[in-house]
Amino acid sequence: MSPKPVILDVDPGHDDAVALMMACGSPELDLLAVTTVAGNVALEKTTRNALRVLSLVGHTGVPVGAGASEPLHRPLRTAEDIHGESGLDGPKIPEADFEPDERGAVGLIADTLRDSPEPVTLVPVGPLTNVAALLRAHPGLKGKIAHVSLMGGSIGLGNTTPAAEFNIFVDPEAAREVFDSGLRITMSGLDVTHQAGAGTAERDRLRAAGGVGGVVAGFLDFFAATYEGIFGFDAPPLHDPVAVAAVLDPGLLKTRPMRVDVECESELTRGETVCDFYGVTGKPPNADVGVELDRAGFFDLLYDSLQRL
C-alpha cells in the first residue's frame, strides 16, 4: 500500500514537536508539507520551532509555510506557562538549516492539494485558523481533502477554561467553520489525549533509546514539570500525536459519530465543543469523536516511529 499523503498544521509546542517527529518516522505517511499557526506561542516562534524539529530529524525537504499570526476575530491567547518562552523549552536543539516556504500556509496547502494525485489528509493540531482560511480562500479544493484528523475540543472538561480546550478556545470561530464544513472529521479531544499521558516509565523508555528518543524525553521532562505545577499531575498528555496516530492506525482510536457545535458567543463557555453524545438534537453527525484510546498500542506506535529517525 502506498503511503498516505498528509499535511500537518502545527503550533509547536512540545506535543506538536513529537507529532511532527512521529509523522516523519512513519513510512506509512507521505508528509507533503507542514504549516504553522500562532497558538502555543506567537507565529514567529512556532515557525522557528517547526523548522528546527524538521532539521533535527533530517526532513528539510518538507516545505514549511507560515500561516495565521492571530485568530480570525480575537486577540491571540498563548501558552508559555506550559511550553516555556520559546514554545519548545528544555533540551537545546540546533537552529534550522532551511527557510520557510515563501507561499505561506494557505498558498502552500492549496498548491499541495492541487498537485496531489489523490486527496490529502489534513492533521491540524493547533488552533484551526489556517484551515478555516483555506476553506474561505479556496472552497473549490474541499474535494481534494480526504479527511481532517484534528486535535482539539472535549466531550467533557476543558483545560483552558472549565468548558474549553486550548486549541478551540483560541479561535472558536475558525473551529466552528471547520466543523460546519462538511469535511470528514476525526476529533481527538481531551477525553482521549489524556489517556496518552507520558509518565516516568514512558519517558525513561524514550531516554534509553537514545538519539531522537532522548531529545523527546527531555522535552517531555520540561512539559511534565509545567503540567504538574499547573494541573497537579506529572504525566503530560501527548495530545497532538494522538491525531497522527488516528491516521496511522485508526483502530487505536475508538470513535463515536456525533454532532459537534462550537460555542462562540458565550464568555462563560467560549470555545466549548458541544458534543451531542446521545443524538438528542436530531442533527446529523459532523465528526467522529474519540472516546477511547488503545494506550499501549499508541505508545508502541510512537516508539517505533521515533526509532526510525
Sequence and secondary structure as in RCSB ss.txt:
>XXXX:A:sequence
MSPKPVILDVDPGHDDAVALMMACGSPELDLLAVTTVAGNVALEKTTRNALRVLSLVGHTGVPVGAGASEPLHRP
LRTAEDIHGESGLDGPKIPEADFEPDERGAVGLIADTLRDSPEPVTLVPVGPLTNVAALLRAHPGLKGKIAHVSL
MGGSIGLGNTTPAAEFNIFVDPEAAREVFDSGLRITMSGLDVTHQAGAGTAERDRLRAAGGVGGVVAGFLDFFAA
TYEGIFGFDAPPLHDPVAVAAVLDPGLLKTRPMRVDVECESELTRGETVCDFYGVTGKPPNADVGVELDRAGFFD
LLYDSLQRL
>XXXX:A:secstr
   EEEEEEE  SHHHHHHHHHHHT TTEEEEEEEE SSSS HHHHHHHHHHHHHHTT TTS EEE  SS SSS 
    HHHH TTSS SS     SS   TTHHHHHHHHHHHH SS EEEEE S THHHHHHHHH GGGGGGEEEEEE
E   SS  SSSSS  HHHHH HHHHHHHHTS   EEEE HHHHGGGB  HHHHHHHHHH THHHHHHHHHHHHHH
HHHHHHS SS B HHHHHHHHHH GGGEEEEEE EEE  S SSSTT EEE TT TT     EEEEEEE HHHHHH
HHHHHHHT 
